[in-house]
Structures are given as structure tokens and as C-alpha cells.
């Protein structure tokens, strides 16, 4: 009975060792998977930071462009007013000469 008990314990021990090896392999696979995910996340994080910087630069450029457009519109309006005034002056100068 003693030898049979010893043999059962030995078989059980081998079974436990086999299960431990399997668990170790599964854990290693999970570790590799997590390392790969971390690497991807790090790259994605860097890309997000780059996009954030690029977005800020684009917003600044858009702001400047809008400011230039407003300035151009103001200048255009002033030029149109000047043209209208010049047209009035020309009309006023031309009117007496036609009537005489």
C-alpha cells in the first residue's frame, strides 16, 4: 500500500508539473501579447501627440488666414467707397462741362 501511495503521489506530481508548464506557457503568451499591445499603444500615443501639435499649427494658420481675409475685406470695402466717391467727383466735374 505504501508503494502504491507513493506511485499515486508521483503520478499526481507529474500531472501538476505538466499543468504548471501549460500555465507557464499560457502566461508567457499573454506577456508577449501585452508587450506587443504596449508597443502599439506607445506608437499610437506618439502619433496622437504629433497630430495634436499639427492640429494646433493648422488652427494657428487658419486664424492667421481668417485675419488676412478680414483685413482684405476691409481694404476692399474702403477701395469700393473710394471708387464710389471718385465716380461722384468725376460725375460732378463732367456735369457742368456738358451743360455749357
C-alpha positions in Angstrom: 0.0 0.0 0.0 2.9 2.3 0.8 4.4 1.8 -2.7 1.0 2.3 -4.4 0.5 5.5 -2.4 4.0 6.7 -3.4 3.2 5.9 -7.1 -0.1 7.8 -6.9 1.7 10.8 -5.4 4.4 10.6 -8.1 1.7 10.5 -10.9 -0.1 13.4 -9.2 3.1 15.4 -9.0 3.8 14.7 -12.7 0.3 15.8 -13.6 0.7 19.0 -11.5 4.1 19.7 -13.2 2.5 19.3 -16.7 -0.3 21.7 -15.7 2.3 24.2 -14.4 4.2 24.0 -17.7 1.0 24.7 -19.6 0.1 27.6 -17.3 3.6 29.0 -17.7 3.4 28.7 -21.5 0.0 30.5 -21.4 1.3 33.2 -19.2 4.3 33.7 -21.5 1.9 34.0 -24.4 -0.1 36.6 -22.5 3.1 38.5 -21.6 4.2 38.6 -25.2 0.7 39.7 -26.3 0.7 42.5 -23.7 4.2 43.6 -24.7 3.1 43.9 -28.3 0.0 45.9 -27.2 2.2 48.2 -25.2 4.4 48.8 -28.2 1.3 49.6 -30.4 -0.1 51.9 -27.7 3.2 53.7 -27.4 3.3 54.3 -31.2 -0.3 55.4 -31.2 0.4 57.7 -28.3 3.2 59.3 -30.2 1.0 59.7 -33.3 -1.7 61.3 -31.2 0.8 63.8 -29.8 2.1 64.6 -33.3 -1.5 65.1 -34.5 -2.2 67.3 -31.6 0.8 69.5 -32.4 -0.1 69.5 -36.1 -3.7 70.4 -35.3 -2.5 73.4 -33.2 -0.3 74.6 -36.0 -3.2 74.3 -38.5 -5.5 76.2 -36.2 -3.0 79.0 -35.9 -2.6 79.1 -39.7 -6.4 79.2 -40.1 -6.6 82.0 -37.6 -4.0 84.0 -39.5 -5.7 83.3 -42.8 -9.1 84.4 -41.4 -7.4 87.6 -40.1 -5.9 88.3 -43.5 -9.3 87.7 -45.1 -10.9 90.2 -42.8 -8.2 92.7 -43.5 -8.6 92.2 -47.2 -12.3 92.6 -47.0 -11.9 95.9 -45.0 -9.4 97.2 -47.6 -11.8 96.1 -50.4 -14.7 97.9 -48.8 -12.6 101.1 -48.4 -11.5 100.9 -52.0 -15.1 100.5 -53.1 -16.0 103.5 -51.1 -13.1 105.5 -52.7 -14.2 104.4 -56.2 -17.8 105.4 -55.5 -16.5 108.8 -54.2 -14.2 109.2 -57.2 -17.2 108.4 -59.5 -19.3 111.1 -57.8 -16.4 113.6 -58.3 -16.0 112.7 -61.9 -19.7 112.9 -62.5 -19.8 116.3 -60.8 -16.8 117.5 -62.8 -18.3 116.3 -66.0 -21.9 117.6 -65.4 -21.1 121.4 -65.7 -18.9 120.9 -68.8 -21.8 119.1 -70.6 -24.3 121.8 -69.7 -22.2 124.7 -71.0 
